[in-house]
């Protein structure tokens, strides 16, 4: 469960209990795979595509490029929880080298929000950093930059000027922590658009909103001459933990790649999604 924070004198008691809860325990394993380059420092260089597949070129300014180039910790690194303890469960192939706050906030949907927001922040596209809270209240980062903060009075949620205008990275992270506390799979799912599974692409999200609920993001993809696709998935989980590249528990030979051509559902080590759970940030 997420730890609640305060905004001014008001403790926001939105539906912060919409969190990632383990649905099914799937078997895990340890293996060495020829598709993995242990010296690779990012997703592109760490993971070779399966035989016959190629990555499509993407623009360097795109979200796809950002995800493909996420830095990875050294091969063999273990995922850390927000409190510094280790996640020993053998469900991930690599750990994304992005820091995590020492509060139990960056869980499943939050990690996806984090990646999307970090991308736009790096692009200085601050007007595109905006998310809905679970109660539907819209929280654009541009309002936070002005020194406005979210307040709640009765059934009303509103902005109030209560801080010095700022756009430092430290204040940006405070904004994210606020969003993490009061958004989740349910609110994120409502802002995304249905996506045809056969057209799966980098940046798409498998999401099942609710309690329990979970979400994972496509961080790389490749295609063969027949138009068949494979993809990599990343997640955080509960309690809050570092972002990790998931293993494929159903196909050791191609893990961590998942196939979009021979399955009706996507079974990850800690969650099972229907292909209809695939969503996109864009309406087309």
C-alpha angles and dihedrals in degrees: 000000000000120000110242120232132198130246107202107312093331124095105208107226098186121144093296090149092079096105144142113282124177110258104182136000110233123191116267132200145184120234145151114240128195089218090069122084105198092200093056113116100197138028094270095052098036098054125049116202119248117269113287095020129108134190115241116235114258131193115264091231093054131106087237091060091047092054095045089053098048107139117247130208118242116292110275095028115145126230114252125214120226090266093055097256120131130254102220096175107119099233103112136068099199142003122236110234098232121121123247127213119247091242125090093249114101100079128143108309089029092062090054091048088049094054093046093047095045089053093053092042090054089049090049087236091138094158089065094057103095135127139177123242118228090263089057097255111148115231114190117186090227089070090050089051089058091058095258119141132193116257132183126210115175106309093341124100117190146152122262129183104243107137141051114270109260143159100187118138088244092059091043088058090049088055090051093049089053091051091046090055096053106027129064146150092310096054095039093050091056092056096050128082129235113261130199107244092221088063096049112157142176111289095030117129133220104210137172109185122210141052107326094030138144143182137197130184132224106239101174139011141182137189137207131216091272092057093252115147139211127189146187124231132209130191149166119210145186125332097033111275144160118289112264138191106238127231120231104242093192102054116034093178094062100028131164086030119085123206122233093194111060104037138077093196136029111234112194123183093265105023143029119221130188114230086243088067090073113115137177135211089229129065093224 
